[in-house]
Amino acid sequence: MYDVTIRKQALALVAQGRSLNSVSKQTGISRWALRTWQGRLLPLRPGAAQCCRCANPPVPPADGPGYAYLLGLYLGDGCVSRLARTYSLRIACADAWPGLIDECARAVKTVRPGNNVFRVQRQGCVAVTAYNPHWPCLFPQHGPGRKHERCIELEPWQQQIVEAHPWSLVRGLIHSDGCRITNWTTRTTAGKRKRYEYPRYFFTNKSDGIRKIYTDTLDRLGVEWTVLTRRGDPLNISVARRASVALMDAHVGPKY
């Protein structure tokens, strides 16, 4: 394995107009290696052949809807952690929603078909977990500290997937940090006080970036939303208009 400095020195000789054969004889580096470095200077990471983002050129995940859904789950209740030799992806799913736990595990398998997926029981939740050195490639939002304490933006290739499969992202975000509830209010009609109930969607996240990803996607889908604050800070995104709730019901629905 040659380090990057040696690779650059060898390619500099080639750039002088010398043949691959002469550079190979002088440096002892094979012509095949020199030709490979002309196309890609940096070495492939271990297992790159199995990572779509490490391919040359990099490509998006094969299953766009599956990735968009998993991205929503990750942005809401997921984290990528560095271990000694690999990375772990963990997504916390409440015990109250067994269907969501199953769907989360399927989404991980869809994005990384060769991965084992584990369900680790925690207090009140299951951590759907998978180990792979390429999770940071698939979720470049990974970084030190809490998500709401750093800038969270989508990469251009992620944005293309989200624009192609917006409802999958919205569904993942609602399944992680959102809910569908029934609100109620009272009105006086003909002198009588009556109670009215109506459905409503909430998405709660401290990260300005993640909320913006959510609301930008809602805007493209024609879903009306409002911001609710807590002690003056934006926190909740509410969808309560009848037509918008109907859209959400058709594509997202309550957790299960």
N, C-alpha and C positions, 0 to 999 in steps of 0.2 A: 504494500500500500504506500503510495507516494503522497506526501503532504502537498498542500496547495502551493507553497513556495517553489518546490521542485517542478510542479506542473507548469507554473507561470514561466519559470526560467527556460524550460524545454520549449514551450510555445513561443517564447520570445526569439529563440533561435530559428524556429520555423518561419516566424514573421519577417526575419531578415532575408528570406528568399531561399533558404537552404531546403534541400529535399528531406522528406521524412526519413529516407534511408540513411543520409549522412548524420542527421541528428540522433537517430537511433544508435548508430555505431559510436558516436561520441559519448552519449549519455548512458548507453546500456538499456534504454527504455524501448520497449517494442513499438513497432510502427502502428500496430493495432491500438495500443494505449494512446499514442499521440493523436491518432485519428479520432478516438473517442473523446479525448480532452478538447479537441477543436469544436466538438458539438456540445460538450458539457464539461465545464471545468471542475465543478465540485463533485465529490463522490456521492453516489446514491446512499441514502440512509439505509440501515438494515431493514429488510422486508419491504423495500420501496416498490418492488414489483407487485406487491399486494396493496399498495396505497395509491389511490387515484390521484391524490394531490402531489405525490412524489414522482409521478410518471413524467416523462419528457416527450411532449409538453404535458403539464398537469391538466386533468379533466375533472368535471364535477362528479359527485357520486351518481351511480347508475340509476338509483331509485329516487327521483326528485321529490315526490310526495312523502316518501318515508323519511328522507333527510329533513325536509322542511318541518315535519311533525316533531322529529327528534330534536331539531334545533330549538323549537318552541319549548319543549320540555327542559332542555339544557339551560336556556336563558332564564327560565323560571325557577326551577328547583334542582338544577344540576351543577356539578363541578367536575373539573379535571384536575387531578393531583399527580404530582411527580413522585415516583417511587425509585427504588435503587436502579432498576434496569428497564423500567417501562412506565406507562402512565395508566391511571385508573379513571374511568368515567363512572360517576355515581349520580343517580337521579332518585331523589326521595319521593316516594309515593305513599300517601296516607293509607292506612289499613282499611279505611272506610270505603275505598274505591277499588275492589279487587279487579274489576274489568280494566281499569286504568293501569294497574300493575302489569297485567297480561299484555296490554297493548304497548306499553313502554318496552317490555322485554322483546316483543316482536319487532319493534322499530329498531332497536339496537342490532338485532340479528339481520334485519333488512339492510342496514347501512354497512355492517361488517359481518357478512355471512359466515366467515370462518371463525368468528369469535365465540367463546363460551360466555354465557350470560348467567350471572349469579343473583340470587335474591337473598339479601342479608337482612334479617329481621332486626329492627331497632324499636325503641319505645314509641309506639303509635304509628310507625311507618315501616315500609320496606325500602331498602336502598337497592335499586336495580343497578348492578355493577358489572363492568367488563374491563378487562385489562388489554391494552394495546399500545405500542410505542407511537402510534400515529394519531392518537386522539387530538393532540394540538394542531395537526394538519387539518383535521376536519372541523375543529372548533377553535379557530384562531383568536377568539375572544378570551381564551384562557390566559390567565396572568396571576401574579401575586395579589393577595388581598381580596376583599369582597367586591362583587360586581358593581355595586352602587358607588363604590369609592374610586372607580376608574372609568375611563371612556369606553363605552361599548358601542361599536358600529359594525355593520355588516361589510364583509369584503365584497368586491364587485361580483365575484362568481356566486357568492351566497345570495346577493340581491337578485341575480338573474333567476335563481331557483325559487326564491320567494315570490317574485313577480309571476312566475309560471304556475306556482302552486300556493297562492296566498291563503286559501282556507286551511290548508294543512298546517301552516305556521300558526294561524290564529287558534286553531283547535289545540295545538300543543301548548300555546301560551295559556289558554283558558284552563286546560287540564292540569297545568302546573300551578299557576298563581292566580287563577280566576275561579269564578263560580256563577251559577245561575240560581237566583233566588226569587221568591215571591214577596214583593213589597205590598204594603197596603196604606190606604189613606181614607179619610172620611170627608164627605161633602154633605151639605144641607140642600135637599131637594124637596120642594113643596112643603117646607117647614119641618121636614124630618131629616135626621142625621143618618146617613147611610155609609156603610163601609164598602170600599172598592179595593180589589186586589189586582195586581198586574205584575208580570214577570220582568226581570231585569238582570243584566249581566254586569258583573264587576271584574276588573282586573287590577290587582294590587301589587305594585313593585316600587321599591325605593329608587331604582336606577332611572335617571332621566333618559339615558340612551335606549334602554329596553322599552320603556313606555313609548318613546318616539317610534321605535320599530313597529310596535303594535298599532299605534294610532295612524302612522303613515300607511300601513297595510289596510286598516279599516277605511281610510279615505279612498284608496283605490277600489275598494269593494262597494263603496256607496253606503257604508254604515255610519250613521250619525252617533256622536259620542260627546260626553262632557267630562271635565276634570273636576274631581272632588279633592279638597285639601284636608290635611290634618295639621292643626296648629299652624296654619299658613303655608305649609309645604305641600306641593302636589304629590298625590300618592295613588289615588284610585281613578280608574277610567270607567265611567258608567255608560252603558248602552240601555236606554229605556224607551225610546220611541218605538211605537208599535211595529212599523214596517222594518226597522232595523233589528228589533228582537226577532221578528219572523225570519229574517235572513240568517241570523245567528242560530236560530232553532233548526233551520233547514240544513246547516252545514256543521254545526258544532254540537248543540244540545247539552244537557246536563251531564255531569260526571256519573259514572256507574260502577 
